[in-house]
Amino acid sequence: MSREKAVDGSQFEGGAIGGIPSSPSGVAVRARLGARRQVVIATYWLSLSFQGGALLGVALPAQLLALARDADKAWLLGLLGGFAALIGMLAQPVAGVLSDLSSSRWGRRRPYLLGGAALDAVGLSIMAASSDLPTLFAGFMLASFGNAVSGAAYQAYIPDRVPVEQYGEASGYMGAMMMVGTVASFGAAGILVAPGQAGSFYVATAAIILTGALLTAVAVPDPPAARTDRPIVGSWRSLWLEPWRHPDFAWVFATRAMMMLALYTLFTFVAYYVRDVVHVSSFVQGAAVVAGVATFAALIGGLLTGLLSDRIGRKAIVSIASVLMSSALLVLAFVHQLSVVLGLGVTFGLALGTYTAVDWALAIDVLPNRGFAAKDLGLWGISTSLPQTLAPFVGGGVLVALARYGPATGYGALFLGAALCAALSGIFVWRVRAVR
């Protein structure tokens, strides 16, 4: 039996990756996937994005108004968002490596996908029934943990099942599903959420999470890993440290981290920004409209970009998206009329959709070890969860520190920082050498 040396010093037995025949070089050989199969594989992104869309940006801010003083809302939202992201940052890579090493007869990914989704739904149900801050906090933490576990296993389906030459196309489908889920999330929030009332939204989210997980578990093949198909751990220390010694992986991580920091700075506080600076009285619906416009534009911008990136390369697309997002945030820091904000939402959304359609393919292109795809994608996922952790804490701190100068000053400073982060994302991507 041949043993292929993995990048991180572990070994891979046999000539297959995840049960898929491989070429002599160790690169898996897969048949091309049609549009229907691509859509099926990408479907659970819709569920995850429905939860991630309006939950932190609309539902939690609305519920906090009934459970906390108005003066405490910003830092409490930051605390909730920060701890939830921290849980995701720690849980994703651990759940990912457990999935990679799984010998379950139910498959490598399926048990963690379904188990995580079930915990997520329980946490959301606790949030729906909560009438005090400790209960809300506990439910949100459990939901965040379950979401991280199911997402860690699910995200490995692309390198498991998609041919290398279709990574960009798969990333485009993924981006489209993410945008559909986010648009639907803000649309549902506009209907189901009111100041102090978000329970119905949490129940709907739990149902969508469970439905998406079950559909994926049934429809997407996930054969049990034979002993010869599973990666063998050479050194647990190198398992976690080796990916960071690959410059391309590190630069792709930094590129996404800057983009996500810009994104979550906006999305975390958009509801309070619409109320306190744009002065929209129905601020829950106003925030949902602003974010919904942005994400609908993102859907349009991302539909063809992933497929295009397989042909022309990914780095130029990321740079264009970064310039657009940075420009929108720069103007948003100084101009606060609702019509301008909605127009900038379109620009921001086009940039987001363009970026989202290729960033997943960019990450998979530079994975250090495809035998540990879920683990390495979990480590790469810290580029999302770390900004999610920092944005609420830093943003809430900025708003509190500048409160004496008025809300427009605080949000202006916040969006200037976000514009700088988006610009850095477009610069960092050019340091990636192995990808066009």
N, C-alpha and C positions, 0 to 999 in steps of 0.2 A: 504494500500500500504506500503510495507516494505521500509526502508531507510537504505542503507548501508553506514557506515562511511568511508570516504576516508582518505587516509594517511595524507593529508595536512589539515585536519579539515573540508574540504568541505563534502557535502553529495551527495549520488547517489541514485536516486529514482528507485524503481522497482528492478527487478532481471536481468537486461540486461545491456550490455555494448555496446554502439554504435549500438543498435538494434539487437545484437547477444545474444541468450539465454545463461544464465550463470548457473553454479552450485551453490549449497547453499553457498559455500565459496565465491562466487562473481567472480570466475575465469571463463572467457568466454569459452564456449564449441564450438568448430568449427570442421567441417569435414576436414580431411587431404586433402591437395592440391596436384594435380599432377604437373608434370614438366611444362606442357603448361601453366597452370594458374600461376605458380611461375614466369615463364618468362614474362608473360603479366604484372604482378604486378611490376616486376623489370625494365620494359622497359624504364621508364622515367629517371632512373639513367643514361642510355646511353646518353640521351640528355643533362642532367645537367653536366655530365663528359666531354662531347664533348666541352661544353663551358668552363669548368674549366681547361681543359687540356692544350691547347696551347695558350689560350688567353693571360694570364699574362706572360707565360714563353717564347713565341715566337712572337705572333702578336703585342702586345703592345710595346715590345722592338724594333721591326722592325719599327713600325710607329713613335716612338719617335725620331728615327734617322733623320727623315725628318722634325720634328717639333721643335726640340730642339738642343742645342749645345751638342757635344759629351761629354764634361766635366760634363754636367748636367743630363745625361741619367740615372745614377744609382739612384740619390735621387728623380728624377721625377717619375721613375718607383716605387720606394718605397712609394712615396706620393700617387700615384694612387692606388696601391695595398692596402696600409694601410687604406685609406678612404673607399674603396669598402668593405673591410672586416669589418670595423667598422659599416657600414650600415647594413651588413648582421647580425652582432652580435646583433644589436638593433632590427632589423625587425623580425628576425625569431621567438623568443619567443612570441612577441606580435601577429604576424599573427597566430601563433600556438594556442594561447588561444582563439582568435576570431574564429578560425576554430572549436575548441573543443566545443564552446558554440553556434555555428551556428544553426539556425532554418530554414535555407533556404530550400525551396522545391526542390532545385537542389542538395541537399546533404550537408554534413558538410565540405568536402574537395574540391569538384569540383569547386565551385566559386572562391576560392583562388588559386587553381591550374591554372585555365584558365586565371583569371585576372592577376596573377603574370607573367605568360608566355607571355601575350600580352604586358605588360609593358617592360618586358625583350627584346622582339623583337623590340619594338620601340626604346629602348636605343641602341641596337646594330645597328639599321639602322642609327641613328644619328652618331654613331662612324664611320660607313662606309662612311658617307658623310662629315665628319669633315676635315677641312683644317687648324685648329689652335688648340692650347692646351685647351682653355676654352671649346670649343665645344666637343672635345674628352673627357674631364673631365666630362662634364654634361651628355653625352651619357653613359659613363661607370658607373656613379653613378646611373642613372635610370635603366640600365640593371642589376646592382648589387642588387638594391632594388627589382625589379621584380623577379629576380632569388631567392632571399631570401624568398619572399612571397610564390611563387609556391613550393619551396622546403620544407618550413615549413608545408604546408598542405599535400604534397605528402608523406613525410617520415612517417606519421602516418598510412599509408595503411598497413604496416606490422603488428603492434599490432592490428589494426582494423580487418584484414582479415585472418591472418595466425595463425594456431594452435600453442600453446606454444611449443610443442615438435618438431616443424619444424622451430623455430627461426633461428637456426644455418644454416639450409639448405637455408632458405630465405636470410640470410645474405650472403651466398655463391653465390647465384644467383645475388644478389645486387652487390657484389664485382666483379663478372664476367662482368656484364653490365657496371660497372664503368670503368673497364680496357679496354673493347671493345671501349667504348666511348672515352677514353683517347688516345688509340692507333690510332683510326680513326682521332681524333683531330690533333695529331702530323703529321699523314700522310697527312691530308688535308693542314695543315700549310706548310709542305714541298713543296707542289704543288702551293698553292695559295698566300703564303706570300713571299715577297721580301723586302729588305731594303727600308723603306719608303712607302711600299704598303701592306695594310692588309684589304682593304675594302671588297674584295670578300670573305675572310674568315669570316668576321662579318655577311655578308648576308647569307652565308651557315649555320652559327651557328643559326641565327634567324629562318631559315626554319626548322632546326632540333629540336629546342626548341618547336616551335608551333606544329610540327607533333607529337612529343612525348607526349605533354600535351593533344592534342586532342585524341590520341589513348588511353591514360589512362582514360580520362574522359568518353569515350564511352565504353571501354572494362571492366573496373573494377567497380563492384557494389559500390555505395555510396548512400544508401537510406537516405532520410531526417530523422533527429533525432526527434522522438516523445518527448513530454515534459517529459515523464517518463524516457527517455533514456539519457537525457542531465545531465551532472554533475552540481551540485548546488554549487555556490561559498559561502563558509562560511566566509572567511576573505581574502580580496585581498592581504593583507600583507603576510599572511601565504601561499597564493597561490604561491608567488615568492620566499619566504625564506625557506619554509619547505623542499624542495628537498635537500638543502645543509646541512640539519641536519641529513641526512642519509649517514653514512660513505661509504657504498658501492658505492652509486651514485657519491659521491665526489671523491673517488679513481679511478673509471672508467673515470671520467672527467679528472683527472690529468694524467692518463695513456695515453689517446688519445691526450691531449694537448701537451705532450712532443713529441709524435710520429709525430704529425702534424707540430710542430715547426721545427723538423728535416727535414721533407718533404718539407715544403715551403721555408726553407732556401736554399735548393738545387734548387727547381723548379723555384723560382722567378728569380734567377740570372744565370740559366744554360746557357742562350744564350750568355750573356756577358762573362761568364767563358770560354765557348768554343772558343770565339773569342780572348780574351785577354790573356788566360793562355795556352790553348791547341793549339792555333794559327791555327785554321781552317778558311780558307779565306771565304768560303761560310758558315758563322756561323749560319744563319737561318736554312739551311738544316742540318748543323752539329748538332745543338741543337735539332732539330726534330728527328734526328737519335738516338742520345744519350737517349733522353727521351722516344722515341718510343721503343727502345730496352728494357728499364727498364719496361715500362708498358706492353709490350708483355710478358715479363718474369713474371710480376705480374699476368697476366691473367692465365698463366699456373699454377703458384703457388697457386692461390686462388680457382680454379674450384672445387676441392674436399675437401678443408680444412673446409669450413663451415659445410658441411654434417658430416665430421669427428668430428667436435667439439661438435655436438649433442651427440656423443657417448663417447668421451674420455675427454671432458671438454675443456674450452677455455683458461685458464690462461697459461698453458704450451705452447700453440701455440703462444700466444702473446709474451711470453718471448723469444722463438726461433726466431721469426720475429725481435724482438728488437736487439738481438745479431747480427743477419745477417746485419741489416741496420747499426748499429753502427760500425761494422767492415768495411763495404764498405766505409762509410764516413771517417773513420779514415785513410784508405789507400789513399783515394781521396785527403785528406789534404796535402799529401806529394808527390804523384806520379801523373804526368800530361800528360803522353803519351796517345794518342788517343786509341790505342789498349787496354791499361789498363783501361782507362775510360769506354770503351764499355763493357769490362769484368765485371767491378764493377757495371755497369748498370744492368747487368743480376742478380747479387747478390742482389743489391738494389731492383730490381723489384720483385724477388721471395719473399723477405721479405715483401714488400709492399702488394703484392697480398695475402700472408698468413695472414697478419694482417687485411687487409680490409675485408677478408672473414668472420672474426669472431667478429670484434669490434662492428658492429651494433647489433648482437645478444647479446653480452655482455651488451650493453647499455639497450636493451629492458628487459633483465633479471632483471635489478636492478631499473627499473622505479618505482618511489615512488607512483605514482597514475595513473593507466591506464585509468581512466576517463578523465584525462588531458594529454593524450599521446603526442599530437602534441606540447603542451606547454612545457612539460618536455623534449621532444626530442629537442625542440628549445633551451631550456636552455643548454642541453648537447651539442647542436651544437655550442655553444660558444667555446667549446674545439677545434673546427676547425677554427672559424672566428677570435678568439683572436690571435692564432698563425699566421693566415693570416695577421692580423693587425700588429703584432709585427715583424714578419720576414722581411718584406720589409724595415721598419723603422730602425730596429736594424742592419740588414744586410747592408743596404745602408750606415748607419753611420760607421760601421766597415770598409767598403771598402774605404770610403772617408778618414777616420782617418789614415788608413794604406797605402794610395795611394803612399806616398813618398818612401815606401820600395818596391814598385813593386806590380803588381796584384797578383802574386803567393803567396805573404805573406798575403795579405788581404783575398783571397779565402781560403788559408790554415787555417787561424784563424777562418773563418766562418764555415768551415766544421768540425773543431775540436769541436766547440761549438755544432754543430748539432749532432755529434757522441755522445757527452755527453747526450744530450736530449733523443736520441733514447735508450741509456742504461738505463736512469732513467725510461723510459716507461716500460721496462721489469721488473724493480724492483717494481714499484708502483702497478702493477697488482696483486702482491701476497698479497696486503693488502685487497683485495676484499674477503669477507668471504662467501657470499651467493651463490657463483658460483664456480663450479669446474674449 
